[in-house]
Amino acid sequence: MKAAHPDALPIAGGTDVMVEINFDRHRPSAFLDLTRVAELTEWGPQDGMLRVGAGVTYTRLIGELGDRIPGLAMASRTVGSPQIRNRGTVGGNLGSASPAGDAHPALLASRAIVELASVGGTRRVPAHEFFLGPKRNAMRSDELIAAFLIEPAQGPQQFSKVGTRNAMVIAVCSFGLAIEPERRRVGTGIGSAAPTPVMAPEAESFIESVLGEGDLWEKRMPVPQSALVRFGELVAAAARPIDDVRGTAAYRRRALAVMARRSFAWAWNEYMRAA
Ligand SMILES: Cc1cc2nc3c(=O)[nH]c(=O)nc-3n(C[C@H](O)[C@H](O)[C@H](O)COP(=O)(O)OP(=O)(O)OC[C@H]3O[C@@H](n4cnc5c(N)ncnc54)[C@H](O)[C@@H]3O)c2cc1C
């Protein structure tokens, strides 16, 4: 149907689509109701990863997968309200591709992959290549998002979000973190502080080298405060924030540095305690 009607607007939970319609920002010629496609609501293991259908709601993700993908579950808990989480989906978050989408930093930190499907077949795009610009993504007009693939957590994960209040709020900025002790790797994701969600590769390599050189993975010893501060600074440096109604660029950088430092400390404490 999508190939035959490329202009038809897919609708999953409708929590973004209906806002656009109600504000008359969008008058699609037709809708494609994805809630009738049962396969999109399924999840299961695949090649050591979890393949989660694009139509799995935040509420289900938290309840059914929270123990396996805690970073994305933490992010999901901050989305809107119970009503929004009951309808909203990660597929819809990816479809909208807002720089402020809360699932994105967690997907980036876990190096998740987006599965796109069309009559021509299926292709998989790493999350960090999926976001092309504000509200622009790599999906072609004949494609749909079928699922995302994400590894079950290999270590502690965190998600932090700054908003003007605690619920029902678009992120001023946000940060996702995944620690992978076996691979000696640290993953990051930044939200709402650049034209797209982005990773902070320099911060990742910096903290990985601190952990490696001090043999801290083995020793499970605390990370020096100076290294945590530097990690935060490098995360902030990876952002390209703007001043807008929700916050200034300077505030976003400052908040990111603090969130990154704290998130890493929380995750590392969890790792040390698990010894
Ligand atoms: C009151 C309120 C609070 C909100 N709070 C937050 C928040 O805290 N954090 C946050 O990140 N978001 C928030 N949102 C935005 C929204 O809930 C999320 O972006 C949600 O993930 C959208 O999912 P959905 O299934 O409702 O998408 P829909 O509205 O159905 O679709 C969104 C977009 O994705 C496309 N799409 C959906 N599924 C597919 C698919 N399988 N393949 C291809 N394209 C697809 C649609 O065509 C559309 O362009 C909020 C919205 C509201 C109304």
Ligand as a Chemical Component Dictionary entry (heavy atoms), coordinates in Angstrom:
data_LIG
# 
_chem_comp.id                   LIG 
_chem_comp.type                 NON-POLYMER 
_chem_comp.pdbx_formal_charge   0 
_chem_comp.three_letter_code    LIG 
# 
loop_
_chem_comp_atom.comp_id 
_chem_comp_atom.atom_id 
_chem_comp_atom.alt_atom_id 
_chem_comp_atom.type_symbol 
_chem_comp_atom.charge 
_chem_comp_atom.model_Cartn_x 
_chem_comp_atom.model_Cartn_y 
_chem_comp_atom.model_Cartn_z 
_chem_comp_atom.pdbx_ordinal 
LIG C1  C1  C 0 1.002 15.472 24.861 1  
LIG C2  C2  C 0 2.192 14.888 24.149 2  
LIG C3  C3  C 0 3.366 14.662 24.855 3  
LIG C4  C4  C 0 4.486 14.136 24.205 4  
LIG N1  N1  N 0 5.615 13.926 24.937 5  
LIG C5  C5  C 0 6.715 13.434 24.305 6  
LIG C6  C6  C 0 7.908 13.209 25.044 7  
LIG O1  O1  O 0 7.992 13.455 26.255 8  
LIG N2  N2  N 0 8.974 12.708 24.380 9  
LIG C7  C7  C 0 8.931 12.408 23.043 10 
LIG O2  O2  O 0 9.934 11.943 22.489 11 
LIG N3  N3  N 0 7.796 12.598 22.339 12 
LIG C8  C8  C 0 6.695 13.093 22.934 13 
LIG N4  N4  N 0 5.553 13.309 22.208 14 
LIG C9  C9  C 0 5.559 13.016 20.785 15 
LIG C10 C10 C 0 5.065 11.596 20.416 16 
LIG O3  O3  O 0 4.290 11.030 21.454 17 
LIG C11 C11 C 0 6.240 10.644 20.111 18 
LIG O4  O4  O 0 7.050 11.176 19.071 19 
LIG C12 C12 C 0 5.768 9.243  19.736 20 
LIG O5  O5  O 0 6.878 8.364  19.764 21 
LIG C13 C13 C 0 5.119 9.165  18.370 22 
LIG O6  O6  O 0 4.702 7.826  18.164 23 
LIG P1  P1  P 0 3.285 7.505  17.470 24 
LIG O7  O7  O 0 3.196 6.030  17.345 25 
LIG O8  O8  O 0 2.180 8.187  18.168 26 
LIG O9  O9  O 0 3.552 8.168  16.048 27 
LIG P2  P2  P 0 2.517 8.779  14.978 28 
LIG O10 O10 O 0 2.006 10.083 15.435 29 
LIG O11 O11 O 0 1.530 7.754  14.555 30 
LIG O12 O12 O 0 3.547 8.997  13.777 31 
LIG C14 C14 C 0 4.626 9.915  13.900 32 
LIG C15 C15 C 0 5.356 10.012 12.560 33 
LIG O13 O13 O 0 5.994 8.784  12.261 34 
LIG C16 C16 C 0 5.463 8.214  11.076 35 
LIG N5  N5  N 0 5.377 6.776  11.354 36 
LIG C17 C17 C 0 4.839 6.183  12.440 37 
LIG N6  N6  N 0 5.054 4.857  12.403 38 
LIG C18 C18 C 0 5.733 4.621  11.250 39 
LIG C19 C19 C 0 6.261 3.442  10.646 40 
LIG N7  N7  N 0 6.145 2.226  11.206 41 
LIG N8  N8  N 0 6.914 3.570  9.456  42 
LIG C20 C20 C 0 7.065 4.780  8.890  43 
LIG N9  N9  N 0 6.596 5.927  9.420  44 
LIG C21 C21 C 0 5.947 5.843  10.597 45 
LIG C22 C22 C 0 4.136 8.906  10.836 46 
LIG O14 O14 O 0 3.788 8.943  9.463  47 
LIG C23 C23 C 0 4.443 10.297 11.374 48 
LIG O15 O15 O 0 5.165 11.027 10.425 49 
LIG C24 C24 C 0 4.417 13.826 22.824 50 
LIG C25 C25 C 0 3.214 14.041 22.122 51 
LIG C26 C26 C 0 2.122 14.568 22.775 52 
LIG C27 C27 C 0 0.841 14.780 22.001 53 
# 
loop_
_chem_comp_bond.comp_id 
_chem_comp_bond.atom_id_1 
_chem_comp_bond.atom_id_2 
_chem_comp_bond.value_order 
_chem_comp_bond.pdbx_ordinal 
LIG C1  C2  SING 1  
LIG C2  C3  SING 2  
LIG C2  C26 DOUB 3  
LIG C3  C4  DOUB 4  
LIG C4  N1  SING 5  
LIG C4  C24 SING 6  
LIG N1  C5  DOUB 7  
LIG C5  C6  SING 8  
LIG C5  C8  SING 9  
LIG C6  O1  DOUB 10 
LIG C6  N2  SING 11 
LIG N2  C7  SING 12 
LIG C7  O2  DOUB 13 
LIG C7  N3  SING 14 
LIG N3  C8  DOUB 15 
LIG C8  N4  SING 16 
LIG N4  C9  SING 17 
LIG N4  C24 SING 18 
LIG C9  C10 SING 19 
LIG C10 O3  SING 20 
LIG C10 C11 SING 21 
LIG C11 O4  SING 22 
LIG C11 C12 SING 23 
LIG C12 O5  SING 24 
LIG C12 C13 SING 25 
LIG C13 O6  SING 26 
LIG O6  P1  SING 27 
LIG P1  O7  DOUB 28 
LIG P1  O8  SING 29 
LIG P1  O9  SING 30 
LIG O9  P2  SING 31 
LIG P2  O10 DOUB 32 
LIG P2  O11 SING 33 
LIG P2  O12 SING 34 
LIG O12 C14 SING 35 
LIG C14 C15 SING 36 
LIG C15 O13 SING 37 
LIG C15 C23 SING 38 
LIG O13 C16 SING 39 
LIG C16 N5  SING 40 
LIG C16 C22 SING 41 
LIG N5  C17 SING 42 
LIG N5  C21 SING 43 
LIG C17 N6  DOUB 44 
LIG N6  C18 SING 45 
LIG C18 C19 SING 46 
LIG C18 C21 DOUB 47 
LIG C19 N7  SING 48 
LIG C19 N8  DOUB 49 
LIG N8  C20 SING 50 
LIG C20 N9  DOUB 51 
LIG N9  C21 SING 52 
LIG C22 O14 SING 53 
LIG C22 C23 SING 54 
LIG C23 O15 SING 55 
LIG C24 C25 DOUB 56 
LIG C25 C26 SING 57 
LIG C26 C27 SING 58 
# 
